[in-house]
Amino acid sequence: MAKKQFKAESKRLLDLMINSIYTHREIFIRELISNASDAIDKMYYKALTDEAISFYKEDYYIEIVADKENRILRIKDTGIGMTKDEMEENLGVIAKSGSLAFKKENELKDGYDIIGQFGVGFYSAFMVADDVTVISRAYGSHEAWKWESKGADGYTIEAAEKDTTGTEIILTIKANTEDEHYDDYLEEYRLRALIKKYSDFIRYPIKLEITRSRLKEGTESDYESYKEFQTVNSMVPIWRKNKNELTPEDYESFYSEKHYGFDKPLKYIHMNASGQVSFNAILYIPESIPFDYYTREFEKGLELYSSGVMIMHKCNDLLPDHFSFVKGMVDSEDLSLNISREMLQHDRQLKLIAKNIKNKIKNELLSMLKDDREKYETFFKAFGRQLKFGLYNDFGINKEDLQDLILFYSSTERKMVTLAEYVGRMADSQKYIYYATGDAPERIDRMPQTELVADKGYEILYFTDDVDEFAIRVLMSYSDKEFRNVSGGDLGIETEEEQSADGSETTTFSALFDSMKSQLGDKVTKVRASKRLKHHPVCLASDGELSIEMEKILSAMPNQEGIKADKVLEINTHHEVFETLKKAFEEDQEKFELYTGLLYNQARLIEGLPIEDPVEFTNQMIKIMK
C-alpha cells in the first residue's frame, strides 16, 4: 500500500504545529475529545432533519482507554464517523475542517455548536504520539477505513473492520525524555485530571476505563483487579443552569472545585447575556487577597470556554487591571478562535464581552456598597488599593467607573466614607475637599497642618495608602469640588482681612525669615508665617505639584533619589516659641542659628522625614540642655 504525502503547505504546518503552536502538550486530549463531541453533534443534527433517525442520547458517549503495557491510548466515540473520502479530505489536508464545512451547510440550533473550526486540533496528537491511527465507519455505511501516520512523512488509508458507527483514535505514546514524561498520559489519575480540567462540560459522557479491586469470589481476603468504565465529566455546566435552581452553596462549591481560591467568595455574579454577543459567566469577588496579588507572578484573567470546552485558562483581555481580583469563567459560542484555541483574535465579540463584564462588576460593587456596607468594607480592605491604582493608571481614563467605589477614612466620622458622602456633608462656606496624608489615621490626627481646617469644622479625608494622593491628583475634582492638601500652599479658607493681616506679618518679620532661609539654604524654598498653625510652633508645607508625601514615596523607588518637593518652613508667629526665636534673632545670632536648626529638624520629624544630620541634631540638643 503506497504512502500518501501531505501537501507541502500541510507538511510545513504540521511540523510548525507539533513544535510551536501549542504551548502545552496536554491539550491534545482536549482537542481529540472536542472532535469526538463534534462527531456526536453531527449525528444530533442529522436526526433533527431526518425523521428516520432516532437520537437516543444515552447511546452517544466518548470512551478513553489507556494500555500502559503497550503504551497505547484509545479515544473512541459513537458519532457520525467518516467515509474514505471524508477521511482523505479531513485528515489528509491539514486545516481542512469537516466541522467548519458542516457548520456552513447546516443551520445550528437548540444551543448546540461545533467548535472544531480549523481542523488542526487533531494533529496535536503528534505532540505525544509516535504513531496515530484512526479507524472510522460512517453512519449509513457498511465499510470502515483506517488512516495511519507517523507524522510529517505522510499517511496511509486502507480498508478496516469496525462493527459500529463512529471513530476510534489509537495513539502510540512516545517514550519518555529528559524533558517530558509521556507516561503521564497513560496514567488514570492524570487522564481524569485533564478531562476535568478541559472537558468537564462536554455534553456527552466521557467514560474513562479505570482499575478497581474486589474480593475474589469464595475468598475472604484475596483481592483481584478488574476494569470498568466510569463517567468522569459533569456534562451540565453550572452556568447553563437556571439561577432559580442554584443555591449559594452551589456557587461556593464551584468556586472551590475550580480552585479559584481557598477562601469563600464574598460575592458571586451569574450572568446570562444575549444580544450583540451572547455569553454566560460566573464571576466571584474573593473575600481575601491572594498571597501573590501584588507580585509579578500574579496572573489576572477569567477562564474562557467555547461551547463548554475550556480554550484558555487565563484570558486577561476579559478584565481591566483595576478589577483583576475577580475570579471566574466565561462561556460563549460567538468567539472567533485562532488555530491553537489557546489565544483569541482581538475581535469585536471579545471586546463586547469584556465591556459587559466590566460594567456588571462595577454595578455589583456599587450595589454592595449601598446595600451591604460591612461586606463592601471587607472587600475594600483587601482590594481598595487596586481600585485607587485604577484611578491613577492610564491618566485617569477609568475615573468615571471608579470614583464612586473608593473609600477614605474621615476625620469627623471616624470611619471609611465615600466621596459622595463627604461632599453631601460639606458646609456652604467650604470650597474644597480637604485631605491629609500619613501612615495611619492616629498619626494624621496629630499633624499640625490639620489645625486650621479642623478648627473651621471641615472634614478631612485621611490618605494612608501610597497610591492615594497620586490617584486624587489624576481625579482632580469630585462633583465640581477640587481637592486640597492640608499641607499645600493655599487652603482657600482665609478671608481677605486674614490674608492682609498675615501678609503684613510676613513683611514685618521678613528679615528674620530671610535669615532662617539663608541658614537653611536649599533645604527649603522659603520660610514664612503660617496661616494654618494654631497650637504648634512649626511645620513643613509644600508648594507646587509634588507634595512631601509624594516625594517620600517616589524617593523609595529605584533611581528616583533626586525627586524633591518644594518644602516651605512655616512658623507660627502666635506661638510663645516664636517670641524666643525673635529675641534670639535680635540679641544672639549663635542662639538664633541653633533654634533655626532645631525648628527645621522638628518640622522634618513631624512630617515623618529623617533627620538629615543626626550628629548635628544631637549636638544642638546638648547645647540646649546646657
N, C-alpha and C positions, 0 to 999 in steps of 0.2 A: 504494500500500500504506500503510495507516494506521499511524502510530507508536503503540505502546502505552506507557502511562505506568507507571513503578514505583509501587507503593503508597506512600502518603505516608510511612509509617514507614520503608520501604525507601529512599526517596529521601533522607531525613534521615540514615539510617545510611550510605548510600553517600558522601554529602558528608563526614560525620564521618570515615569510614574513609580516604578519599583524603587528607584533610588532617591527621588526628590520630592514628589508631590505630597505624599503622605508623611507626616512627621512622626506618627505613632503607628507601629506595625499592628498593634492590637485592633485597630479599627477594621481590619479585614473581616472580622466576624460580624460587625455591624453591617458592612456592605453586602455580604452574602445573605444575611438574614433579611435585609431590606429587599433584595432581589427576589427572595423566596416569597416574601409578603406580597410583592408586586404581582407575582405569578398567580397567587391565590386571588388577589383583587381582580385580575383579568377574568378569572372564572366567574366571579361575582357579577361583573359587568355583562358577561355573556349570558348569564342566567336572567338578567334584567330584560334583555332584548329577545330571548329565545324561550318561549313557553315550554318547549320540550325538555328544557334543562331544569332540574330541581337542585337548588343550592341549600344543602343542609350544613350549617356552619360547623357542626361537630365533626364532619368528615374532612375538614381542612385544618392542617396543622403543619408545623415545621419540626423535624427531628434532628438531633445532633448526637453523634456517637463518636467517642474517642477510643481508638485502639492503640494503647501505649506501646504494646509489644512490637507492633508492625509500623508504628509512627504514622498511623492513618487517622485523619479526621474527616467524618462524613457529615454533610448537611443536606437533608432531604426535605422536599416539600411535596404537597399534593395539589399543586397549582396546575396551570393550563398546559405546561410543557412546551417543547419546541419541536418543529419538524426539522428535517435535514436542511432545507433551505433557510429556515429561520436561524438554525444553529450556525450555518455558514455566514449568514448576513450579520447576526448579532455578535458572534464570538470571533469571527474572522476579521472583522474590521473594527478596530478599537475606536471608541467614541461614537459608534453607530448604535443608537439605543432603540431597542424594540419598545421599551416603555414609553419613550417620547413619541414614537410613531403612533403607538396605540392611543396615547393621550390625545393626539391631534385628531385621530379618526373617530373618537367617541366622546360624547358629552358626558362628563363625570358628574355624579350626583350622590345624594344620600351621605354626604360627608366623607366619602372615600376618595382618596387621591393616590396617584402613583408618583413616587419621588425619584425613581431611577431614571433621571432625565438625560444623563450624559453617557452612560454605557461604559464607563471606565472603572466603576466600583468593583466589578467582578475581577478585574486584573490585579486588585490589591492582594489577591490570594497568593500571587507570586512573591510577595514580600516574605512569606513564611513557608512557602512550599516549593520543593524542587520539581514536583510533577503535579499537574492539575488535570483531573479527568471529570468530564461532565457526561452523564447518561440521562437522556430525556426522552419521554414519549408524549407526544402532543395529544390534546383532547380530540377525540374522534378518529384517531389513527391507531392502527394495529402494529405499526412499526416503531422501533426505538432506535436511537442513534447515540453514538459515543464520540465525543470530542476530547482530544487529549493534546497537551502541550507541556513542554519543559521550559517555556519562556520565549524569549525573542527569536529563537531559531525557527519557530514555525509550529504547525499543528497538524493533526490528522483527524479525519472524520470517517467512521465506519459503522456498519450496522451493529446493533446490540440487542440484548434481551432485557425486557422490562415488563413486568406483569401489570403495572398500574400507570395511570396518567400522572405526570409530574416530572420533577427533575431531582437528580442526586449529584452532588458535587463531592468528589473524593480528592482530598489533599494529602500528598505525601510530605509530611512536615520535615523541614530542614534539620540537619544536625546542629547541635549547639556550637557556638563560637565563644571566643573570649568576651565579646561584647553583648551577645544575645543568647538568651536561654529559651530556645524554641520549644523545649519540653513543656514550658508553662501552658502552651496551647493544647496540650493533651491531658492536662490536669482538670479533674471535675470542678474543684473549687475555683480555679481560675476562669474556666469557661462560664460557670454560674455567675461569677462577679462581672464578667464582661457583658453577658446578656442583660443582667440587671442594670448595668451602667448605661448601655447604649440602646437596648431594645426592649426595655421593660414594658413599654406601652404599645408595642406591636399588637394589632387587634386579634391576631390568631395565636393559639397556644404554641409556645416554643418548648418542646419536650426534650430534655437532656437525659441521656442514659446514665444512671448513677449506680454505684455499687452499694449494696446493703448486705447485712448479715442476719442470719436467723438460725435458730436451733434446728439441727438435723432431726428429721422425723424419727421418733423412737429413742432419742437420747435426751439427757438432762443437762449436759454441759458441752456438747460438741457442736460447734457452730460451722456454718457454711456460708460462702458468699454467693450472691445472686444479683442479677442485673434487672433494673426496671426503669421505665421512663417516668420522669417527674416534670410537670409543667412548672417552669421557673419564672415566667414573666407574669405580671399582674394583669395585663391586657387592657384594662379600663383605666385611663389616666384620671386622676382626681380632678384635674382642671376641666374635664369634659362632663363631669357630673353636675347635676343641678345643685345650686348653692343651698337650696332648702333641704337637700338630702345629707348635707355635711354638717358636722359639729365642730366646735373649736378643737376638740381632741383629734379629729381627723386632720386638721391643718397642722397641729403641733406634731402629730406622728409623721406627716410628710416632711416637715422641717427636719425632724430627727433622722428619718430614713435617708434623706438626701445629703446628710452631713453638712447642712448649711451652718450649723453652729452647735456648741454644747449647751448653750443657754436655751431658755424658752423665748420664742419671739414675743416682742412687746405688742406687735400688731401684724395682722395678715390682711392682704388685699387680693381679692379674687376678681379678675377682670374677664369679661366676655365681650369683646368689641367686634362690631361689624360696621360696614360702610365702605369707605375708600380702601380700607385694608381690614381684614378680619384676622383676629388672633385671640387666643386665650392666654391668660397669665396668672400665676400665683406669686405674689411678692411678699416679702417679710421685712419688717423693721426689727432688727435684733434688740435685745434688752441691754447687752453689754458689748463693749468694744473688743474686737479681735486683738489678740496679743501683738499681731504684726501689722495692725492697721496703718500706723504711721511709719512704715518701713518700705523700702524699695521692693521687698519681696511680696507685699500685698498686691493681689490682682483683683481688680474690680470686674464686674460683669455678671450677666444672667445666663443660665443655661438656655440654649436655643434648640428648639425642636422643630422639625418639619414633618407634619403628619404623624406625630408620635415617635419619631426617630430622632435621637439626640445627634445634632450635627456640630455643636460647638459647646464646650464645657464652660467657657467664659467669654461671652460676647460683650466686650466693653463698650461697643458702639450704642448699646441699648440704655446706658446710664450716663448722665452727666457726672463730672467729678464730684460735685457737691452732694450728690445722692449715692456716692459709691458704696455706702454702707448697706444698701438694700441688697437682699439676697432673693433668689427665686428663679423662676423659669418662664419662658415664653414659647408658645407653640403656634405656628402659623402655616397655612398652606399657600400663602401668597408670595413667598420669598423666591428670589432668583438665586440659585446656588452655583458656586463655581465647581469645577470638575472634581475637586477633592472633598467637597462638602464641609471642609474644615474652616473655610473663610468665606465671607459673604461679599458679594459685589455691593458697593455703597449705592444702593438703588433707592428709589423713591419709597418703596414699601417699608424698608428698614427704617428710614428716617421718620416716616409717619408713625410707625410703632413706637420708636424712641420718644417722639413728641407726646404721644398719648400717655405713655408710661410716666414721663416727667410730670405732666400736668396732674395725673392721678396721684402720684406720690405727694406733690405739693398740696393738693386739696385734702388728702387724708391727714397730712400733718397739721394743716390748719384746723381740720375738724377735731383732731385730738387735742390741740391747744385750747380750743373753745370748750369742748365737752368733757375732757378728762385731763385737767391741768396737771395733776400729780403724775400721771403716766407720761405726759409730754415733758415735764421737767426731768424725769428719769431718762428719757430719750436724749434730751438736750445736754444733760450732764455727760453722756457718753459721746455724742456726735455733734454738739453745737459748734465746736471748733471748726468742724468741716463745713458747716453752713456759712460760718463767718469767712472762712477761706474762700468759699464760693462767691461771696460778695466782692472780695478783693481781686479774685482771679479774673483774667480776661477783661481787665479795665472796666469792671462793673456791669458787664453785659447781662448778668443774671440778677441784678439787684431787684427788679420787679418781682421776681419769683421768690426771693429770699428775705427781703427786708421785714416782712411781717412774721417771719418764723424765728427771728433771733431774739434772745433774751439777755438782759444785763441786770446785775444787782443794783438795787435802788437805795440811795442814802436815806430816804424818808420812809419807804415801805418796808425796808429791811428784808427784802426777798427779791426774787427774779421777776422782772417786768418786761413787757413788750414796748416797742417804740410808740405804738398806738396808745397804750395805757399812759405812758409818760406825757405825750402831747395832750391827751384828753384831760390831764390834771393841771396843765400849765396855767399860771396866773396871767391875767390880761396884760400885766406890765412886763411879762417875761418875753424876751425876743428870741432867745436861743435855747437849744438843748445842750445842757452842760454835762461834761464828763470829766472824770479824773482817772489817771492810770496808776497802777501799782500791782504788787504781787498778790495782795489779798485785801478783802474789804476792811479788816481790822487795821491794816497799815494805812489805807487811804483815809480812814476815819480821822487819823491823827495828822494828816498832811496840812501844813499851814496854808497852802494855796487854796484850800476849800473854804476858808473862813468867810470871805465876803459873800460868796454865792450862798453859803449856808445861812449866813446872817440875814440875807434877803428872804429866806424861806423857800429858796428854789431847790428843786430836786436835782440830785447829781447821779448820773449813771457811772458805775464803777467798772472800769475796763481792767480785767485781770488776766486775760489771755494775750499772748504776744501778737496775735493777729488782729486784735480788736481795733486799735487805732488806725492801722493800715486800711482795714475794711471800711471804717467810718469816713476816712479821708476820700475813699473812692465813692462812697454813697453821697457824701457832701451835705445832703439835707434830707429831712423826712417831713412830709406834709408841709412843705414850704418853710420848715424851720431849720436853720443852719445849726451845725454842731460847733460848740466852742469848748476848748480845753481850759479847765480852771487854771492851768499853768501858762496859758497863752498870753500874748501881749495885750489884746483888747477883749475884755469880758462883756463890753456893751451894756454895762449896768449903771455907771456913774451918770449923774445929772451934769448939766453944763456948769453949774456952780461948783460941784465937787471937782470936776475936771480943772476948772480955773484955779481952785484952791490948791490942788495937787501940783498944777503946773508952776504956781508961784513958789511952792515949797521946794520943788526940784531946782528952780532958779536960785532960791535962797541958799541952798546947800550945794550948789553946783561945784564950787571949789573943792569941797570935801569929797564929793562923789568922783570928781576928776582925779583927785589924788589917789583914791582907792583903785580906780580903773588903771592908773599909771602903775601902781604897785602890782596889780594882778596881771597886767599885760593882756595877752591874747587868751587867757583862761576864761574871760568873759568879754562880751561885746560892749557892754555898758554897765554902769551902776546907777540906780535911780531910786527915788522914793516909791514905796509900794502903795498901790491903791487897794490891794486885796488882803493885806495882813491886818489882823485885829489884835491878836494876843501874842503872836510870835515875833521875834525881832528881825528875822531874816528868812529869805527863801530864794531859790533859783526859779526863774521863769524862762520861757523861750520865745524868741521872735523868729518869724519865718515859718516855712512849711514843715521843717523837721523838728519834732518835739524831742525832749530829753529822753523820754521813754523809748521813742523810735531809735534814737542814737544807741541806747543800750542794747537793743535787740539786734540792730544791724552790726554793731561792733563785735558781737559774739559770733558772727558768721565769718567764714574764711575770706581773707583778702578784702575785708571791709573796715580795717582799722582806722582809716583816715576820715571816716564819716563823722562829722561833728555838728551838733545843734548849736544855734546861736544863743548862748546862755546869757541871761541878764541877772545880775545880783540885785535883788530888791531889798531895800532896808525899810523897816517900819519906823518912821520918824516920830511916832507917838509912843514908842516903847521906851522904858527907862534906860535900856541898854544904849539907845541912841544918844542919850544925854552924856553917858560916859564916853562914847565914841567921839562926840562933838568936842567934849572938854579936852580929850587927848589930842585931837586934831589942832586945837588952839594952843595947847601948852606943852605937849610931849610927843614929838614926832616918832620916837622909837616905840613908845607905847601904842601910838596910833597904828603903826605898821603891824604890831603884834595883834591888836584887836582886829584889824582888817583880815589878816591871815586866818585867825580863829573863826570869824564870822563866815568867811568863804568856805572853810572846811566843814563848819557846822551845816551850812546850806547843802553841801555835797552829801553829807551823811543823811540828812533829812530826805534828800532826793533818792537815796539808795545808790549813790555813786561812791566808788572807793576813794580814799584819801590818796592824793597824788604823791605826797612825800610823807610817809608815816613818821620818819625820824624827825623831820622838821616840826610836824604837828606835836610830837611828844615833847620836843624842846620848848615849844610855845606854851604847852600846858605846865611844864615845870616852871617857866618864868612867872606865869600867873600864880602858881601855888606859893612861890617865894614871896 
